[in-house]
Amino acid sequence: MGEPIRVMVVDDQQAVREGLVALLGLVDGVEVAGSAADGAAALELAARLERLDVVLMDLNMPVLNGTEATARFAREHPGVAVVVLTTYADDESITGALAAGARGYLTKDAGRAEIGAALRAVAAGQLTFGADVSRQVATALAGAGRPRREALPDGLTAREAEVLGLIATGLSNGEIAAELFIAEATVKTHINNAFAKIGVRNRIEAMRYATSRGLTT
């Protein structure tokens, strides 16, 4: 049997971090090389380790978030594969992580067998995605080859424009969340950001704006 896969766990929640370390201790062929509470601490630890194969990376962390840390690992430790392990499975989180260089993406409901399989896959140079995010990954990769739309008005992001378009169709926040496979709290954040950018105060004004700007689907 070859050398074990050396894994670092990066998560800002201590209970989650310790739980993952304990779980990985039960996975055959895996050895925990260390753990860190944020991306900056993870990079500092990686620089001190003699060997590191895979990083299990949370996304939403203080100091240096998981997406930025993943990009730094890709530049500074190209031989280390990053597998995102997060509660978020929305398109923006997935595409951001992949663009940063992540080689795997799992949600935190993944079990020991799924995590172990993902670690072995990326250690062997493969990409790996949880079953619950595979469809979004396929959609994101397909979308990457499509022509870009014309520049959006008022500095809107593509997701903010999409949310405004769905508001214009009469969908509620919960219905928009279900349509886009994102959390309702994330929808609210996009709405608040969009409203501030376009200078509207309510959904009626937002509907008029989206319709006049051709944002409806």
Buried (B, 14 or more C-beta within 10 A) or exposed (E): EEEBBBBBBBBBEEEBBEBBBEBBEEBEEBBBBBBBBBBBBBBEBBEEEEEBBBBBBBBBBEEBBBBBBBBBBBEEBEEBBBBBBBEBBBBBBBBBBBEBBBBBBBBBEBEEEBBBBBBBBBBEEEBBBBEBBEEBBEBBEEEEEEEEEEEBBEEBBEBBBBBBBBBBBEBEBEBBBEBBBBBBEBBBBBBEBBBEBBEBEEBEEBBEBBBEBEBBE
